[in-house]
Every structure is written in structure tokens, then in C-alpha cells.
């Protein structure tokens, strides 16, 4: 198969979608398929610019970076979308692709799907997270989201809740699949963690990601304060630039003296397992989420998990026996679980073993690869 994966540059550079697109492209290419990733840069330029395309051979797949022309000082979304549509149309014709696959449908679904329809090739659309959460409330995105849900040959989701929400929005005629993210140990390196983190006082509770409102960090801080005992809270990553002022003025000054909050700043993907290994307990307090890679990373290094009852976490945690769930936003419930695990080292060790085994089993790349291959084969067979 000649496969084209389409995402935006922001999604390819940052966050969970970045790792998912690259991981899926690699898994498909490793079994002999010709895979191309098209990354569209929608970042406004300070002034007019010509279209720029960069081809990068990123073994084992090829990456194209597209920056559409900006002919006006003030960016025009319609002209950018049209330029991307024209470029992708020519690209599909030149490369003779067999199938197109859009990630993060609010940004790429309509564009990719319409090109696929005009060339009569199958179209897969993957919902990842905020495209069926905050983007629903963006008037520019909603019509494109709905069209994509209605017209994709195969729709994939990273948890059952997303699928249910999609069915609330419109009738779905194509096939649907829930495919969790996977975790590949080969993507990480044994990295020495700075001594300032290895010598932190215990217990060490932690989470990881780009910290913003939807990540539930305030719930985690409040829960740690309710323990009324010294605890180190290690935040592996950094605060979103859009919320840094709020963090510095409204959150950090009000942290309980019992809680020692450490923000590491951005950590490379390859080093994440080394940082997770410092923790006694990993917490995923998200208010909403898809299938967070940070969760899988913590499980791979055998850390017990306490997670909010949302997204794929409500499916993975009970099935894996890797930890405990609490109601979204419930600081008291989270504090209760934290206290229980801090005082139960044997239980932490048992949950950690279950977490590690599950990461090497149902969350391993071979499961995800086979699920994607099934999607492509089904779409190519013309099943609707």
C-alpha cells in the first residue's frame, strides 16, 4: 500500500499526536508499506510568504512539511485551506497514493477527506482528543468535524467515550474502531536524571505532559494538600505558555506548605522513562483526555497509577489492574487514593507489576500495528 498520513505541523511537533503519527508511520513502514507523512504548517507568518515545501527522509518513512503561501499580511484561513487543498490534490495524483489518513480531524479531516473523495480513494479519519472536545465549540471547526464524521470510510478513536460523543453529533455511515495508543520501548533511551531530582524527599507523586487547564493539575495540587503531610509533587514537563501567567499568579502562590512542587521544564521524549522511574505514584488527573502517552510510559516502567475516570484511562486501568480511578475533578477522592497507596508499599509494587506486564502486552506496538492494518485493508476492500 502507498499510504499518506496528514497532520498539522503543530501536532507533529508537540504533544501526543506527534508521537502517535510518527509511531504509526514507522509501524506501517516496517512491514513493507510506502508511508508518507504530510505535515501542514498553519502558523501565521509575520508577513507575506511564498509556499514552502520541504521533503525529509525520516527512515523508514518520508516526511513532507508544507507551509502554504500567505499573500496577505493578516492571515486568511480560507486562502490557506484552499492552498493546502490544491497542494494535497497535486501530491496525491503525483504519488499515486492508495489511501489517505487524517489525524486530528478538526484541522485535517475535511481537507483530507475531500481530496480522497475526488480521487476515489479510501479515507480514514482519526479522532485524537481535543478535536472532539474544545474544538467542538469553535465555529470554524464544527462544520468540518461533522462532515468528516459523516463521510470517512473508517473512523478511529482512542477511547469509547469519543465514539459515543461522535454518535451524538451526527449519523455515522462508515466503520468505527477504537484503537489505543501503544508504547514502544525502543523509542526511549537510558538517560541519567539530574541529581536534583533523584535526591527529592519521598513520597514522590508525579504526572507528565504540557500542563494546561484540561490536565487537572489544580485538582492534583489540592489533593496533595489534603494529605496534610509532606509530599513532593514532580511535574515532568512545563506549563503551557498560554497559561503561564495564571500559573504564576493564581496557582503557585497558593500551594500548601506541605506540598513541594517541582516543575522540570520540557523533557525530551527519549528521557521520559528515566524521569518516570523516580516516582512512587503516577497520577493522571486530566479533566478530559484521549489515550495519554504519559500514562503508558508510567506503566512501562512499572509505576502504580491513579487516574481520572475519563478517556481511555477508564478502560485501561480496570483491565490492567495497574491502579485506581477517581471521579474527574474530585480532589477528595484523589487524596483518599493517594493516602492509601502511600501507606501500602506492597500494593504499589503489585500494581506496578501489573502495569508493566500490560504495557508489554495489549499496549505493545504489535497490537496497534495489526489494528491499523485491519483498518486499511477494510477500507481498501470498500466496506462501508
N, C-alpha and C positions, 0 to 999 in steps of 0.2 A: 504493500500500500504506500501511496505518496500522501502524507498527512500534513496539513497545515494547522498549527495551533496559533490562535490570535489572542493577544492580551494587550494591555496598555503598558507603557514604559514604567509608569509609577508602580503598577502591580508587579512588574518583572523585577524592579529594583528593590522594593521594600515589602516586608510583611510575608504572611503565609502563602499568598498566591504566587509570589516569586519562587519559593522553594517547590511548590506543587507543580507549576508549569515546567520547571527545569527537571524535576524528578520524573514526571510523566513522559516528557520528551525523551529522556535518557532510557527509561524502561522500554519504550516502544522501539527506539533505535537499536537497542542492544539485541533485539530478536529479529533484526533484519529489515525493519521498515524505514523508508526515507522520510525523515521528520524535519520540518522547518518551523521555527517559532518566529512569528511576526510580532514585534513589539512596537506599538504606536505611541509616540510621544506627544501628548496633548498639552504639555507645559507651554504656557504663553511665552513668546519671545518679547524682549523689551522693545522691539521694533519690527518692521517688515523683514522677512527672510524667505529665501527660496527653499523649495523642497529638498530635503537631505535624506539619503538612504545609505545605510552602512551595512555591509554583509560581513558577518563574523563566523568563522568556522569554529564552533564550540563543540568539540568531539563529545558524543557521537552524533550531534545534530547541528543544523545550521541556524544561525540567528540573524534575522534582518531587523534593523532598527529604522523606523520611519518617522521623520519629523515633517509633517505636512507644511506646505507653503503658508506663510502668513502675509497677506497682501495689504493688511491694514494695521495701523498702529495699535488700535484696540482689537483684540482677538474676536473673531466671529465664529461661533461654534458651528453654524450651518456650513460655512465655507470650508472649515477644517474637516467636518464629517464628509462632505462631498469629495474633497481632495483625497481622503483616505479610501473612500469607496472606489474612486477611479483607479487609485494605485493598486488596491487589492484585486480589483477586477482584472487588470492587466497582469498582475502577478499570478493569479490562478490560471489564466489562459496560458501564460508562458511556461509555468512549471508543471502544467497538466496534473494538478492535484486531484486525488480521488475523493477526498473528504476534508471538510473544514470543521474546526472545533474551537468554539469561542469560550473564553474564561471570563468570569465576572460580567454577567450578561447586561447589566445596566450600561456599561461602557462599550462593549463589543458585540453584543448579541444581535441587534438589528443590522448593523453594518455587515457582519459576517454572514448572517442568515440570508440577507437579500442577495449578496453575491453568490452564495451557494444555490439559491433558488434559480437565479438567472442562468447558471451553468448546468443546472440539473444534477448537481452532486449532493450527497447526503450532508446533513448539518447537525452537529452535536453542540449543545449548549450546556455549560456547567455553572450552576449557582454555587457561589463560594461562601458568602457571609453577608456583608452589608448590602449587596445588591438586592437582597430581599428583606432588608431591614431599613436602614436610614435612607437608602436611595429611593425607596418607595414614595417618600414624601418630597421628592424633588420632581417638580412638574416636567422638567426637561427629560428626565429618565423614564417616567412611568409608562408612557405610550410604547417606548422601545422595549421595556421589560415585558409588558403584556404581549406585544407582537411576538417576541421571542418564545415566550411560554406556549403560545398558541401554535407556532409553526415549526419548532425544532423536531427533527426526526427522533432524536433521543435527548431527553433532559436528564442531567445527573445532578445530584445533591449530595452534600457531605453529612446530612443527618435527616431523620424522618420528619422533624418539625418543619424544615424548609419545604419539603414536599407537600405537607398538609397546607402550609401557607400559600404555596403556588396554586393549589386547587381551589382555595378561597377566592383567588384573584380572577380566574378565567377558566374556561374549559380547556383541557389539555388533550390533544389528539395523538401526540407521539408517545413513544415508550418512555418510562421513567425508571431510573435506577438510583439507589443510594450507595455511594462508594466512599468509604472513609479514606482519609489520607493514610499513607504508610510511613514508616520510619526505616531508613537505610543506614545501618552503622557505618558504611563506607563513606558517608558524607561528612564524617566528623574526624577530628584529629585529637590525639592525646596532647593536651595543652597544659602547661604549667600555669596554675591560677596564681595571681599576685598574692604575696604573703598577707597583705592587709585583709584579705577575705578568708584565708584558711585559719586565721587566729581569732575570728569573731567569737564572742561568747555564745554558748548554746543555752536553750534550743534555737536553731536557725529555721525559721519559716520563710518560704520564698515563693516567688512567682516570676514569670518571664514574659517579655513582649515589648511592644511600644505602648506606653501607658497613656490611656485617654479615658474619657467618661465611660465608654461601654465596657472597659476592662474591670470595673468594680473595685478599684484599688482602695477607695474610701471605705467600702464595706470591710475589706481585709484589715485596714488600719484600725477601724473601730472594733473589730473582733479581737485583735491582738490586745487592744487596750482593756477590753473586758476581762481578760485573763488576770489582770491585777497582779502580775508577776513579771520579772524581767524577761524579755524575748527580743531576739534580733530578727528584723524583717528585712530580707535581702531581695531587692527588686532588680532582677537581671535584665537590663535594658535601659531605656531612657524615656522620659516624659515626652509626649507629643509636643512639638514646638507650638502648636495652636493652643495648647492648654498649660503651657509653662507658667504664664503669669498667674493663672488660677492656682496652680500647684504651690507656687512660692508664696502667694499672699493669703490663700484660704485653707490650704491643706497642711503643709509642713509646719506652720507656726502653732497648729492646734493638736499636734501629735502628743499622745500621753508620754510622760517621762518614763513609764515602764517600757516603752517601745523604742528600740534603737533602729531607725530606718536608714538603710544604706541603698543608694541608687548607683549601680555600677557604671552607667553610661552604656553606649552601644557596644555590644559584644558580637564578635564575628560568629557566623553560623557554625563554622568548624569547631569553635571553642565552647559551644553551648553545653555539651555533655559534661565537660570538666567543671563548669560552674554549677550545674545541677547536682553534681556529686557532693558538693559542700552541704547541701540542705539536709535537714532532718525530715521535713514535711514539705511537700509541694502543694500549693493552693492555686486553683483556677477559679477566681471569683467573678468571672465575666457576667455582665447583665444580659448579654446575648453573644453567641459565638457560633462558628461553624464546626470545624473539626480541628482544634488548635494544635499546631505542630509542637508548641511548648509542652503540651500535655504528653504527647508521645515521647518526647525527649526525656522527660522526667521518668516516665515508665521504663524506658530503655535502660536507664541507669539504676533502676530498682528502687525508686522513691515512692513511699505511700502518698496517695493523692486525696485531697479534699477538694471537691469541685461543685460549682453551682449546677443546679438541676436544669440545664439548658443545652441546646445543641447536641452534638454527638456525645458529649460527656454523660448525658443521662442514659445513653445506650452502652457506652464502653465501660464505664465504672462498674455497674452491676454485673455485666457479663464477665469482666476480667477479675472481679473481686480485688481490685487494686486499691480501693479506698472507700470514701464515704461521700454522699451527696448532701447538699443543704439547699434550702429554698433560695432563689435568686434575691439578693439584697438583704438577706436575713443575717445580720451581724451576730445576733444572739445564738442562732443555730450553728453558725460557723465557729464561734467561740467554744461552744459545747463540744464540737468535734475536735477542735484543736487541743482543748484540755485533756480529752480522752486519749488522744494519740500521744501527746507529750508524756503522759503518765503511763503509757503502755508500750515500752520498747519492744516487747515480743510481738505485739500486734503490728507495730510498724514494720518489723522485719518480715513478718508473714505477708503483709500486703505488698511490700516491696518485691518479694519473690514472685508473687502472682503477677505484678505489673511487668516485671522483666520478661517472664515467660510469655505473656500475652503480646508484648511488643515484638518478640521474636516469632510469634505465631500469626494470629489473624491480622496483626498490624504490620506484617512484613511486606516488602515490595512485591513478592511473587503473587500475593493475593490481589493487590491493587492492579498489577500488570494484567493478570488474567481477566479481571473485571473490565478493564478498558478494552482489551482485545475483543471481548464479547460484545461490548457496545459498538465498536467499529464494524465488526462482522455482521451484526444485526442490522445496522444502518445501511451497509452496502448491499445487503440482501433485499432491501426495500421494504422491510417490515415496518408497519406504522401502527 
